[in-house]
């Protein structure tokens, strides 16, 4: 069997009512002919949306097929033992040209109550935002189900929601149960559990060309919502250059930020897990035992667990998100 190598996948583009053109115009990704491309799924094992390899001798193979063949050589022993053929992460880029619905995601227990395999904890890394761009994360003060329903019925729910201004490099962690929405002008990288389960609460009274609004999921959302308020919703991390900086660590993934202006070597030998690198800014190359891979803003690659060493060489200032499961 041939050796594994860093894998790139063909993006899966998604038309969204709130989507824009930044995935094409800012990142140079060919999302045509979608007029409102809201999402590019970079790595996915979601049913009917499984990523296909686009580089090397494995080009044309689906991610799930590779896991069946290479198992722990691809995922790592512990990860494969826990997740089997289901890749545990879904990696996306999201472009909001309008507000996404106000929504919430279930945790694992609630998702399984309704026959879904996983809940949905996620994080957002802001790649680009406009001067007025915002998002919603959680409540600005502690609330409860009664107040929430009263305000929702009056279409005044925003009164108790926490709005945050966004800027390039900002990180927001969105655990299952946290009410949230992404506002216009934001281009983000999203890292999440493998799940496509979203409970819509309010969709800004939007309708499609037939005058129909999108389905809401008020009953299930009520079961999912955490009404506690946090002191801060923005993730703080050290913005150091040319080293690995941990930003988010949770039971489902760890995400580090690496901003490079000079080469950096990485020894992955002791990790026993796959690693995903998402380029959010700039471009460069990744050198590994068998060759070299180019990467630029908007692209990602999956580093198989059996690979032990990498060298990153930026061609200009380059920022990478390093993501893995432990």
C-alpha positions as CSV (number, residue, x, y, z in Angstrom):
1,X,0.0,0.0,0.0
2,X,1.3,3.4,-0.9
3,X,2.2,5.9,1.8
4,X,-0.3,8.5,2.9
5,X,0.3,12.2,2.3
6,X,-1.4,15.5,3.1
7,X,-4.8,15.4,1.5
8,X,-6.7,18.3,-0.1
9,X,-10.4,17.9,-0.9
10,X,-12.8,19.4,-3.4
11,X,-14.9,22.2,-1.8
12,X,-18.6,21.5,-1.5
13,X,-20.4,24.9,-2.2
14,X,-23.7,25.7,-0.6
15,X,-26.3,28.3,-1.8
16,X,-27.8,30.1,1.1
17,X,-30.5,32.8,1.3
18,X,-28.1,34.9,3.4
19,X,-24.9,34.1,1.4
20,X,-22.8,36.4,-0.7
21,X,-19.8,36.4,-3.1
22,X,-16.8,36.7,-0.8
23,X,-15.8,33.0,-1.1
24,X,-15.3,33.8,-4.8
25,X,-14.2,37.4,-4.6
26,X,-12.0,37.5,-1.5
27,X,-10.7,33.9,-1.5
28,X,-10.7,33.3,-5.3
29,X,-12.6,30.0,-5.0
30,X,-14.8,29.1,-8.0
31,X,-18.2,28.8,-6.4
32,X,-20.0,29.7,-9.7
33,X,-22.8,29.5,-10.7
34,X,-24.2,30.0,-7.2
35,X,-25.3,33.7,-6.8
36,X,-25.4,33.5,-3.0
37,X,-22.7,31.1,-2.0
38,X,-23.0,31.0,1.8
39,X,-20.7,28.1,2.6
40,X,-17.8,26.1,1.3
41,X,-17.5,22.7,3.1
42,X,-13.7,22.0,3.0
43,X,-13.7,18.7,4.8
44,X,-16.9,16.7,5.5
45,X,-18.1,13.2,6.2
46,X,-21.8,14.3,6.5
47,X,-24.1,11.9,4.7
48,X,-24.6,13.0,1.0
49,X,-21.9,15.6,1.5
50,X,-18.7,13.5,1.8
51,X,-15.5,15.2,0.7
52,X,-13.6,13.8,-2.3
53,X,-9.8,14.0,-2.5
54,X,-8.5,16.3,-5.3
55,X,-4.7,15.8,-5.1
56,X,-2.2,12.9,-5.5
57,X,-2.8,9.2,-6.3
58,X,-5.9,9.1,-4.0
59,X,-7.7,11.8,-6.1
60,X,-11.4,10.8,-6.6
61,X,-11.7,8.8,-3.4
62,X,-14.1,9.8,-0.7
63,X,-12.9,10.6,2.8
64,X,-15.0,7.8,4.3
65,X,-13.6,5.3,1.9
66,X,-10.0,6.3,2.9
67,X,-10.9,5.8,6.6
68,X,-12.2,2.3,5.9
69,X,-8.9,1.4,4.2
70,X,-6.3,3.3,6.2
71,X,-8.1,3.4,9.6
72,X,-5.7,4.5,12.4
73,X,-2.9,5.3,10.0
74,X,-5.2,8.1,8.8
75,X,-7.0,9.1,12.0
76,X,-4.8,7.9,14.9
77,X,-5.5,4.9,17.1
78,X,-7.6,6.6,19.8
79,X,-9.6,8.6,17.3
80,X,-10.3,5.7,15.1
81,X,-11.3,3.5,18.1
82,X,-13.8,6.1,19.1
83,X,-15.2,7.4,15.8
84,X,-14.6,4.4,13.4
85,X,-15.4,5.5,9.8
86,X,-17.1,8.8,10.8
87,X,-14.6,11.7,10.5
88,X,-15.3,13.6,13.7
89,X,-15.0,17.2,12.3
90,X,-16.7,19.3,9.7
91,X,-14.6,22.2,8.4
92,X,-16.4,25.1,6.6
93,X,-15.9,28.6,5.4
94,X,-19.0,30.8,5.8
95,X,-19.8,34.1,4.0
96,X,-22.7,36.1,5.5
97,X,-24.1,38.8,3.3
98,X,-27.2,39.0,5.6
99,X,-27.9,37.8,9.1
100,X,-28.1,34.1,9.5
101,X,-31.1,32.9,11.5
102,X,-30.9,33.2,15.2
103,X,-30.3,29.6,16.1
104,X,-29.0,27.1,18.6
105,X,-27.5,23.6,18.4
106,X,-28.2,20.5,20.5
107,X,-25.6,18.8,22.7
108,X,-24.9,15.1,22.1
109,X,-27.6,13.8,24.5
110,X,-30.3,16.0,23.0
111,X,-29.2,15.1,19.4
112,X,-29.4,11.4,20.2
113,X,-32.8,11.8,21.7
114,X,-34.0,12.7,18.2
115,X,-31.9,10.1,16.5
116,X,-29.0,12.3,15.4
117,X,-25.5,10.9,16.0
118,X,-23.8,14.0,17.3
119,X,-24.6,17.4,18.9
120,X,-22.9,20.5,17.5
121,X,-20.3,22.4,19.3
122,X,-18.4,24.8,17.1
123,X,-16.0,27.7,16.9
124,X,-15.7,30.7,14.5
125,X,-12.5,32.3,13.3
126,X,-13.0,35.7,11.6
127,X,-11.1,35.8,8.3
128,X,-12.6,39.1,7.1
129,X,-15.2,41.5,8.4
130,X,-16.5,44.9,7.4
131,X,-16.4,48.0,9.7
132,X,-20.0,47.5,10.9
133,X,-19.9,43.7,11.1
134,X,-21.3,42.0,14.2
135,X,-22.5,38.6,15.5
136,X,-24.7,37.4,18.2
137,X,-23.3,35.1,20.9
138,X,-25.3,34.2,24.0
139,X,-27.4,36.4,26.3
140,X,-26.2,39.8,27.6
141,X,-27.7,38.9,30.9
142,X,-29.2,35.8,32.5
143,X,-32.6,34.9,31.1
144,X,-35.2,32.2,31.4
145,X,-37.6,30.3,29.2
146,X,-40.6,32.5,30.2
147,X,-38.9,35.8,29.3
148,X,-37.4,34.3,26.2
149,X,-40.8,33.2,24.9
150,X,-42.5,36.5,25.7
151,X,-39.9,38.4,23.8
152,X,-39.8,35.9,20.9
153,X,-43.6,36.3,20.4
154,X,-43.2,40.1,20.4
155,X,-40.3,39.8,17.9
156,X,-38.1,41.5,20.5
157,X,-35.7,38.7,21.3
158,X,-32.7,40.8,20.3
159,X,-33.2,42.9,23.4
160,X,-31.6,40.2,25.6
161,X,-29.1,38.9,23.1
162,X,-25.3,39.7,23.2
163,X,-24.0,41.5,20.2
164,X,-20.3,41.5,19.4
165,X,-18.4,43.6,16.9
166,X,-16.1,41.4,14.8
167,X,-12.6,41.9,13.5
168,X,-10.0,39.9,11.6
169,X,-8.5,37.2,13.8
170,X,-11.3,37.2,16.4
171,X,-12.4,33.8,17.7
172,X,-15.8,32.9,19.1
173,X,-16.4,29.5,20.7
174,X,-20.0,28.3,20.4
175,X,-20.7,25.4,22.7
176,X,-23.9,23.5,22.1
177,X,-26.8,25.3,23.8
178,X,-25.5,28.9,23.1
179,X,-27.9,31.0,21.1
180,X,-26.1,32.7,18.2
181,X,-26.2,34.3,14.7
182,X,-23.6,35.6,12.3
183,X,-24.1,39.1,10.8
184,X,-23.5,40.6,7.4
185,X,-19.9,41.3,6.2
186,X,-18.4,38.4,8.1
187,X,-16.2,35.7,6.3
188,X,-15.3,33.0,8.8
189,X,-13.7,29.6,9.2
190,X,-15.9,27.3,11.2
191,X,-14.7,24.2,13.0
192,X,-17.4,21.9,14.4
193,X,-18.5,18.5,15.3
194,X,-19.7,16.4,12.4
195,X,-23.3,17.4,12.5
196,X,-25.7,19.4,10.3
197,X,-28.4,19.8,13.0
198,X,-29.5,23.4,13.6
199,X,-32.6,24.6,15.4
200,X,-33.8,27.9,13.9
201,X,-35.4,30.3,16.4
202,X,-36.0,33.5,14.3
203,X,-35.2,34.1,10.7
204,X,-35.8,37.9,10.5
205,X,-39.2,37.3,8.8
206,X,-37.5,36.4,5.5
207,X,-39.4,34.7,2.7
208,X,-38.4,33.0,-0.5
209,X,-39.6,33.8,-4.0
210,X,-42.8,31.9,-3.2
211,X,-43.4,33.9,-0.1
212,X,-42.5,31.0,2.2
213,X,-40.4,31.4,5.3
214,X,-37.9,28.8,6.3
215,X,-38.9,26.2,8.9
216,X,-38.4,27.1,12.6
217,X,-37.7,24.6,15.4
218,X,-39.0,26.4,18.5
219,X,-39.8,23.3,20.6
220,X,-36.5,21.6,20.1
221,X,-34.6,24.9,20.5
222,X,-36.2,25.4,23.9
223,X,-34.8,22.1,25.0
224,X,-31.3,23.1,23.8
225,X,-30.9,26.7,25.0
226,X,-28.5,27.5,27.8
227,X,-30.0,30.7,29.4
228,X,-26.9,31.5,31.5
229,X,-24.9,34.7,30.6
230,X,-21.1,34.7,30.3
231,X,-18.7,37.4,31.4
232,X,-17.1,37.4,28.0
233,X,-17.9,35.6,24.7
234,X,-14.8,36.5,22.8
235,X,-11.9,34.0,23.0
236,X,-8.7,35.6,24.1
237,X,-5.4,34.2,22.8
238,X,-1.8,35.4,22.4
239,X,-1.1,36.7,18.9
240,X,2.5,35.7,18.8
241,X,4.4,35.3,15.5
242,X,6.2,32.2,14.2
243,X,5.0,29.8,17.0
244,X,2.0,27.7,17.8
245,X,-0.6,29.4,20.0
246,X,-3.4,27.4,21.6
247,X,-6.8,29.2,21.2
248,X,-9.6,26.7,21.9
249,X,-9.5,23.3,23.6
250,X,-12.7,21.4,24.2
251,X,-13.7,17.7,24.3
252,X,-14.4,17.7,20.5
253,X,-11.4,19.6,19.1
254,X,-8.3,21.7,19.9
255,X,-7.5,24.6,17.7
256,X,-4.2,26.5,17.6
257,X,-3.3,29.6,15.6
258,X,0.0,29.8,13.7
259,X,1.0,33.0,12.0
260,X,4.2,32.8,10.1
261,X,6.7,35.2,8.5
262,X,9.5,32.6,8.4
263,X,9.8,28.8,8.1
264,X,8.5,26.6,11.0
265,X,9.0,22.9,11.6
266,X,6.5,20.7,13.3
267,X,7.1,17.3,14.9
268,X,3.8,15.4,15.0
269,X,5.3,12.0,16.0
270,X,3.8,11.8,19.5
271,X,0.3,13.1,18.7
272,X,-1.4,10.0,17.5
273,X,-4.1,11.9,15.7
274,X,-4.8,13.5,12.3
275,X,-4.3,17.2,12.0
276,X,-6.2,19.7,9.8
277,X,-4.5,22.9,8.7
278,X,-6.8,25.7,7.5
279,X,-5.1,28.7,5.8
280,X,-7.0,31.9,6.7
281,X,-4.5,34.4,5.3
282,X,-1.6,34.4,2.8
283,X,0.0,31.4,1.2
284,X,2.9,29.1,1.4
285,X,4.0,25.5,1.2
286,X,4.0,22.4,3.5
287,X,6.9,20.1,3.1
288,X,6.6,16.5,4.3
289,X,8.5,13.3,3.9
290,X,7.4,12.6,0.3
291,X,7.1,16.0,-1.2
292,X,5.6,19.5,-1.0
293,X,2.0,20.9,-0.9
294,X,1.0,24.4,-1.6
295,X,-1.7,26.1,0.5
296,X,-3.4,29.5,0.4
297,X,-6.2,31.4,2.1
298,X,-9.4,29.5,1.8
299,X,-7.8,26.0,1.5
300,X,-7.3,23.3,4.0
301,X,-5.5,20.0,4.2
302,X,-5.7,16.8,6.2
303,X,-2.4,15.5,7.6
304,X,-2.7,11.7,8.2
305,X,-1.7,10.5,11.7
306,X,1.2,8.4,10.3
307,X,3.1,11.5,9.1
308,X,5.6,12.6,11.6
309,X,7.2,15.8,10.5
310,X,6.3,18.9,8.5
311,X,7.9,22.2,7.5
312,X,5.9,25.3,6.8
313,X,7.3,27.9,4.5
314,X,5.3,31.1,4.1
315,X,5.6,32.9,0.7
316,X,4.1,35.9,2.5
317,X,2.6,36.4,5.9
318,X,0.5,33.3,6.4
319,X,-2.0,32.3,9.1
320,X,-3.0,28.7,9.7
321,X,-5.5,27.1,12.1
322,X,-4.2,23.8,13.4
323,X,-7.0,21.5,14.4
324,X,-7.0,18.1,15.9
325,X,-8.9,15.7,18.1
326,X,-7.5,14.1,21.3
